């Protein structure tokens, strides 16, 4: 798997982080959206992303984030998302 690349930008008052991970033809872009409390995955070339974590409002339940910050995807396609205000790292499979 290639090394993860990332960048970030601010849109209005919401901070978003971009990450892309890939190996050969399977390259994905992950967007951590702090304003929507979610992580979306886009296959390169697609216009519609898929919510892969969160999107259940702000909170501390296991299906929610308070401030999602960074994402890492391992070689088994498990995704780890840091949730800053909840002081945790969540694993999503």
C-alpha positions as CSV (number, residue, x, y, z in Angstrom):
1,X,0.0,0.0,0.0
2,X,1.3,3.4,-0.8
3,X,2.0,5.9,1.9
4,X,-1.0,7.9,2.9
5,X,-1.0,11.5,1.7
6,X,-3.0,14.3,3.3
7,X,-3.9,17.9,3.1
8,X,-6.5,20.1,4.8
9,X,-8.5,23.1,4.1
10,X,-11.2,25.2,5.8
11,X,-14.6,25.8,4.2
12,X,-16.7,28.4,6.0
13,X,-16.3,27.3,9.7
14,X,-15.8,23.6,9.1
15,X,-12.5,22.0,8.9
16,X,-12.0,19.1,6.5
17,X,-9.1,16.7,6.1
18,X,-8.3,14.8,2.9
19,X,-6.5,11.6,2.8
20,X,-5.9,9.2,0.0
21,X,-4.8,5.6,0.2
22,X,-4.3,3.2,-2.5
23,X,-2.6,0.2,-4.1
24,X,-2.5,-0.2,-7.8
25,X,-6.0,0.4,-9.2
26,X,-7.9,0.7,-5.9
27,X,-7.2,4.3,-4.8
28,X,-9.6,6.0,-2.4
29,X,-9.9,9.5,-1.1
30,X,-11.1,9.9,2.5
31,X,-12.6,13.1,3.7
32,X,-12.9,13.7,7.4
33,X,-15.6,16.4,7.8
34,X,-15.7,18.0,11.2
35,X,-18.9,20.0,10.4
36,X,-20.9,16.9,9.5
37,X,-19.2,14.6,12.1
38,X,-18.5,12.0,9.4
39,X,-15.9,10.3,7.2
40,X,-16.6,9.8,3.5
41,X,-14.8,7.5,1.1
42,X,-14.5,8.3,-2.6
43,X,-13.1,5.9,-5.3
44,X,-10.9,8.0,-7.6
45,X,-13.1,9.0,-10.6
46,X,-16.4,8.8,-8.7
47,X,-18.5,11.9,-7.9
48,X,-20.6,10.3,-5.1
49,X,-18.9,9.4,-1.8
50,X,-20.0,6.8,0.7
51,X,-20.3,7.6,4.4
52,X,-18.0,5.0,6.1
53,X,-18.1,6.4,9.7
54,X,-20.2,8.8,11.7
55,X,-22.9,10.9,10.2
56,X,-25.1,10.5,13.3
57,X,-24.6,14.0,14.7
58,X,-22.2,15.1,17.3
59,X,-21.8,13.0,20.5
60,X,-20.0,10.3,22.3
61,X,-21.9,7.2,21.3
62,X,-20.0,4.6,19.4
63,X,-21.6,5.7,16.1
64,X,-20.8,9.4,16.7
65,X,-17.9,11.8,16.7
66,X,-17.3,15.0,18.6
67,X,-14.4,16.3,16.5
68,X,-13.2,13.7,14.0
69,X,-9.6,14.7,13.1
70,X,-7.5,12.1,11.3
71,X,-7.9,8.8,9.6
72,X,-5.6,5.9,8.9
73,X,-6.5,2.8,6.8
74,X,-4.4,-0.4,7.3
75,X,-3.7,-3.1,4.8
76,X,-6.7,-5.1,5.9
77,X,-9.0,-2.0,5.1
78,X,-9.8,-1.3,8.7
79,X,-10.1,2.4,9.3
80,X,-9.0,4.2,12.4
81,X,-10.4,7.7,13.1
82,X,-9.2,10.0,15.9
83,X,-12.0,11.8,17.7
84,X,-10.3,14.7,19.4
85,X,-12.9,16.0,21.9
86,X,-13.9,12.4,23.0
87,X,-10.2,11.6,23.5
88,X,-10.3,8.3,21.6
89,X,-9.4,6.5,18.4
90,X,-12.3,4.6,16.8
91,X,-11.8,1.5,14.6
92,X,-14.2,0.9,11.8
93,X,-14.3,-2.2,9.7
